[in-house]
């Protein structure tokens, strides 16, 4: 069974668990990266750590836009697959 058919006709809980597992691993790696980054920047000094904290809202806005675009694209792709227009 190809990937497209598996998404609409396969074992949905297994597919969902597979996608969720990949997402969890990605999020844990991003958190670990940020923790390690904060640790080493903190070793440089308080001003450097404050600069890192100052840029966090900008990064949060960029990530929010990317997440919104991803969810929107996912909805459009899901509708297209559901209608059979692929």
BELPEQUI-V655890 format. One line per field, one symbol per residue. ss: DSSP state (@ for helix, = for strand, . for the rest). psi: psi as a letter, one per 30 degrees, with the letter a starting at -180 (. if undefined). Layout:
ss=???
psi=???
//
This chain:
ss=..@@@@@@@..@@@@@@@@@@@@@@@@@@@@@@@@@@@@@@@@@.@@@@@@@@@@@@@@@@@@@@@@@@@@@@@@@@@@@@@@...
psi=kleeeeeffajeeeeeeeeeeeeeeeeeeeeeeeeeeeeeeefeleeeeeeeeefeeeeeeeeeeeeeeeeeeeeeeeeeeefgh.
//
